[in-house]
């Protein structure tokens, strides 16, 4: 009963103060502004995804690496190891580092040894380096960059005439599990301090 009595009084007071007319245009204006911002952000996102390109890098800023910042550029470029980046607008927005091996490493020491061995074998036999691409770190500085670099590297490996597997040497964290699982990789094995995921190369 009290609620019914209050409603007409409140409505009358709002009409009297002129708030109803003032609120409507301001709310509409805010909705328009928010809509324009959302559209602008969506356009910007798709423009950068479509315009980005995968390139090989001679070096990267290792301090930005959230996984293995202790590995310097000499390590990342020795014995056939590679650094790839997604470039857009003159800037690198995502980075992934690789080693090529013939065995699956369980830690960085094995990664170093196996990629060294694969490099020497390829030099002696005049063959391509290793059959397995080991992604041992990845990071992104722009939204969507991590997923994009995985996709672009995957396409590059599929075109390769000597690589038949794409496997990660990932830290033993929930974040790494979610990232690779979300991007289509399967958990291959869990080691003492790392975990290996495999992206199926068909």
C-alpha positions as CSV (number, residue, x, y, z in Angstrom):
1,X,0.0,0.0,0.0
2,X,2.8,2.4,0.9
3,X,4.7,1.4,-2.2
4,X,1.7,2.3,-4.4
5,X,1.3,5.7,-2.7
6,X,5.0,6.5,-3.0
7,X,5.3,5.8,-6.8
8,X,3.0,8.7,-8.0
9,X,4.6,11.1,-5.6
10,X,8.1,10.2,-6.8
11,X,7.0,10.4,-10.5
12,X,5.4,13.8,-9.8
13,X,8.5,15.1,-8.1
14,X,10.8,14.0,-11.0
15,X,8.5,15.7,-13.5
16,X,8.5,18.8,-11.4
17,X,12.2,18.9,-11.2
18,X,12.6,18.2,-14.9
19,X,15.0,15.3,-14.2
20,X,13.3,12.9,-16.6
21,X,14.1,15.1,-19.6
22,X,17.6,15.8,-18.5
23,X,18.5,12.1,-17.9
24,X,17.3,10.7,-21.2
25,X,19.7,12.7,-23.5
26,X,22.7,12.1,-21.2
27,X,22.1,8.4,-21.1
28,X,21.6,8.2,-24.9
29,X,24.8,10.2,-25.4
30,X,26.7,7.9,-23.1
31,X,25.4,4.8,-24.9
32,X,26.5,6.4,-28.2
33,X,30.0,7.1,-26.9
34,X,30.4,3.6,-25.5
35,X,29.2,2.1,-28.8
36,X,31.7,4.1,-30.8
37,X,34.5,3.1,-28.4
38,X,33.6,-0.6,-28.7
39,X,33.4,-0.5,-32.5
40,X,36.7,1.4,-32.7
41,X,38.4,-1.2,-30.5
42,X,37.0,-4.1,-32.6
43,X,38.2,-2.5,-35.8
44,X,41.6,-1.9,-34.4
45,X,41.9,-5.5,-33.2
46,X,41.0,-7.0,-36.6
47,X,43.2,-4.5,-38.5
48,X,46.2,-5.5,-36.5
49,X,45.4,-9.3,-36.7
50,X,45.1,-9.0,-40.5
51,X,48.1,-6.7,-41.0
52,X,50.6,-8.6,-38.8
53,X,53.4,-10.7,-40.2
54,X,55.7,-13.4,-38.8
55,X,59.4,-12.6,-39.1
56,X,62.6,-14.1,-37.9
57,X,64.5,-11.9,-35.4
58,X,68.2,-11.6,-34.8
59,X,67.5,-10.7,-31.1
60,X,64.8,-10.0,-28.6
61,X,64.5,-8.2,-25.3
62,X,65.1,-11.1,-23.0
63,X,63.9,-9.0,-20.0
64,X,60.4,-9.1,-21.4
65,X,60.4,-12.9,-21.4
66,X,58.1,-14.0,-18.5
67,X,59.2,-17.7,-18.9
68,X,62.9,-17.9,-19.4
69,X,64.5,-14.4,-19.1
70,X,67.8,-16.0,-18.0
71,X,68.4,-17.3,-21.6
72,X,70.4,-14.7,-23.5
73,X,70.3,-14.0,-27.3
74,X,73.4,-16.0,-27.9
75,X,71.6,-19.1,-26.5
76,X,68.5,-18.4,-28.5
77,X,70.4,-18.1,-31.8
78,X,73.0,-20.9,-31.3
79,X,73.0,-24.3,-33.0
80,X,70.1,-23.5,-35.3
81,X,67.8,-22.1,-32.6
82,X,65.5,-19.4,-33.9
83,X,63.6,-16.3,-32.6
84,X,60.3,-15.4,-34.3
85,X,58.2,-12.3,-33.8
86,X,54.8,-11.0,-35.0
87,X,55.4,-7.5,-36.4
88,X,52.7,-4.9,-36.9
89,X,53.1,-1.1,-37.5
90,X,56.9,-1.4,-37.2
91,X,56.7,-3.0,-33.7
92,X,57.1,-6.5,-32.4
93,X,54.0,-7.5,-30.5
94,X,54.6,-11.2,-29.8
95,X,57.7,-13.4,-29.6
96,X,58.3,-17.2,-29.7
97,X,61.7,-19.0,-29.4
98,X,62.4,-22.4,-30.9
99,X,65.0,-25.1,-30.9
100,X,65.1,-28.0,-33.4
101,X,65.7,-31.5,-32.1
102,X,65.1,-35.2,-32.8
103,X,64.1,-35.9,-29.2
104,X,61.7,-34.3,-26.7
105,X,63.5,-32.4,-23.9
106,X,62.3,-32.4,-20.3
107,X,64.3,-29.3,-19.3
108,X,66.5,-26.5,-20.7
109,X,69.7,-28.6,-20.3
110,X,68.2,-31.3,-22.5
111,X,66.9,-28.7,-24.9
112,X,70.4,-27.4,-25.2
113,X,72.0,-30.8,-25.7
114,X,69.3,-32.2,-28.1
115,X,69.4,-29.1,-30.3
116,X,73.2,-29.1,-30.3
117,X,73.2,-32.8,-31.3
118,X,70.6,-32.2,-34.1
119,X,72.6,-29.3,-35.4
120,X,75.8,-31.3,-35.6
121,X,74.0,-34.3,-37.2
122,X,72.5,-32.0,-39.9
123,X,75.9,-30.5,-40.6
124,X,77.6,-33.9,-40.9
125,X,74.9,-35.5,-43.1
126,X,74.0,-32.3,-45.0
127,X,70.4,-32.4,-43.8
128,X,67.9,-30.1,-42.3
129,X,68.1,-29.5,-38.5
130,X,65.9,-31.8,-36.4
131,X,62.4,-33.2,-37.0
132,X,60.8,-31.6,-34.0
133,X,60.3,-27.9,-33.4
134,X,60.4,-27.2,-29.7
135,X,58.8,-23.9,-28.6
136,X,60.4,-23.1,-25.3
137,X,59.0,-19.6,-24.6
138,X,56.3,-17.3,-25.9
139,X,55.0,-13.9,-24.8
140,X,52.8,-11.2,-26.1
141,X,52.7,-7.4,-25.7
142,X,49.4,-6.9,-27.5
143,X,46.0,-8.6,-27.0
144,X,45.7,-11.6,-29.3
145,X,49.4,-11.7,-30.1
146,X,50.1,-15.0,-28.3
147,X,47.3,-16.8,-30.2
148,X,48.3,-15.2,-33.5
149,X,52.0,-16.2,-33.2
150,X,51.1,-19.8,-32.4
151,X,48.8,-19.9,-35.5
152,X,51.5,-18.3,-37.8
153,X,54.3,-20.6,-36.6
154,X,52.0,-23.6,-37.0
155,X,51.4,-22.6,-40.6
156,X,55.1,-22.2,-41.2
157,X,55.9,-25.7,-39.7
158,X,53.2,-27.3,-41.8
159,X,54.9,-25.9,-44.9
160,X,58.3,-27.2,-43.8
161,X,59.7,-30.2,-45.6
162,X,61.6,-31.6,-42.5
163,X,59.6,-30.7,-39.4
164,X,56.8,-33.2,-38.4
165,X,56.1,-32.2,-34.8
166,X,55.5,-29.0,-32.9
167,X,56.1,-29.5,-29.1
168,X,56.5,-27.0,-26.3
169,X,58.8,-27.0,-23.3
170,X,56.4,-25.1,-21.0
171,X,56.7,-24.1,-17.3
172,X,54.7,-26.2,-14.9
173,X,52.0,-23.5,-14.4
174,X,48.2,-23.4,-14.8
175,X,48.6,-20.4,-17.1
176,X,50.7,-22.4,-19.5
177,X,48.2,-25.2,-19.4
178,X,45.3,-22.9,-20.1
179,X,47.1,-21.1,-22.9
180,X,48.2,-24.2,-24.9
181,X,45.0,-26.1,-24.2
182,X,42.9,-23.1,-25.4
183,X,45.0,-23.0,-28.6
184,X,44.4,-26.6,-29.5
185,X,47.5,-28.4,-28.0
186,X,47.3,-31.7,-26.1
187,X,49.3,-32.4,-22.9
188,X,52.0,-34.9,-23.9
189,X,53.8,-35.4,-20.6
190,X,54.4,-33.7,-17.2
191,X,58.1,-33.6,-16.1
192,X,59.7,-32.6,-12.8
193,X,59.7,-28.8,-13.6
194,X,58.2,-28.6,-17.0
195,X,55.3,-29.9,-19.2
196,X,55.3,-30.8,-22.9
197,X,52.3,-30.0,-25.1
198,X,51.9,-31.1,-28.7
199,X,50.3,-29.2,-31.6
200,X,49.2,-31.8,-34.1
201,X,50.9,-31.2,-37.5
202,X,48.9,-32.9,-40.2
